Amino acid sequence: MKINKFTSLTIALSILFISCDNEEIIESGSDYSNGILVSGEGSGAGTGSISFIPQDVSSSTHLIYKAENDTELGTYLQSIAFSDTNAYISVDNQNTITVVDRITFEEVGKINSQLELPRYMEIIGGTGYSTNWGSTASDTDDFIAVIDLNSNSVTKTIPVALGPERIVSKDGKLYVSHKGAHGVNNVVSVIDIATDAVTEIIVGDKPDELVFTQSGDLIVLSEGAVQYDMNWNVIGNTLASISKIDTNTNTVTSTITFANGEHPSLLEIDGTDLYYSLNSGVFKMSVTDTELPTSSFIEAGYINEMSISNNQLYAIVASYTSLSDFNVYSLSNKKMITTLKVGIGASKIYFNE
């Protein structure tokens, strides 16, 4: 953002962050409800951050956490989870989950004990469940941190397999995708919340996004792994896939595989339609399809995140050296409606309603 200095006759100076490319002035005491929040991981070029976009997608406001708290979150901001009143911001390199009021974004607490590389969080009532990679030097110390949200303290941990990533819940169970951290894994863990018992479902390599269908099935997108030799030359690939899991029996009922060398990402669901990203395209298919689409639905470029709401596709093209692009497309005519700037290393989209 540009910084303009205004001088008065008394030679007093004030510095304001002002708009460029439809960016709004940052003012403390703002209301960040009824809009879109975009989290940025940050990089060596800048801190992890959160941008706010109103529902009409007319402008973007950056660094809202810093504006409200006069401090930065640090790198790398991985994800945000929400309770009725608060937002929980996981910054993995800081081993911290920062708690803020979800309307004002004023900090109300921190969880910074018994966490190690926290990734994603699921909230059920007054309890949070945070996936943690543990030490990168060990493949056997990964865990789910169980957090009392009244005291903002970890009450226990549940050991799980390597590289727990996304976490969702249904009918008293947690479902965790194990992408593999800095390695590769191929399981979805199912955790009984009442007993902490863990069972594993085998899927394709590097499972990440998890979505539930209207009938209650769990859809898992596995990206597949690129295989390297000791000199980091590519020597092969494992197949990416979309798997459907019956959550009543916790069994895989169908799997659709991608062509060798294709590595899709960013699974979204809208009604009975699935959307995923592959290369420069967003592809659309039905949850009941048995074959993959042969052509893209929208050419959105090489995107790092997408979300769907109100018949619109929101897509991020991240930059790790400057502000990222937030692009909005109409699902009806497949054309771009507008583009805005969001934080450095932008990677996640949330609807704060």
Summary of the structure (lengths in Angstrom):
residues: 353
radius of gyration: 20.8
end to end distance: 27.1
largest distance: 75.0
contacts: 1186
relative contact order: 0.12
helix: 3%
strand: 52%
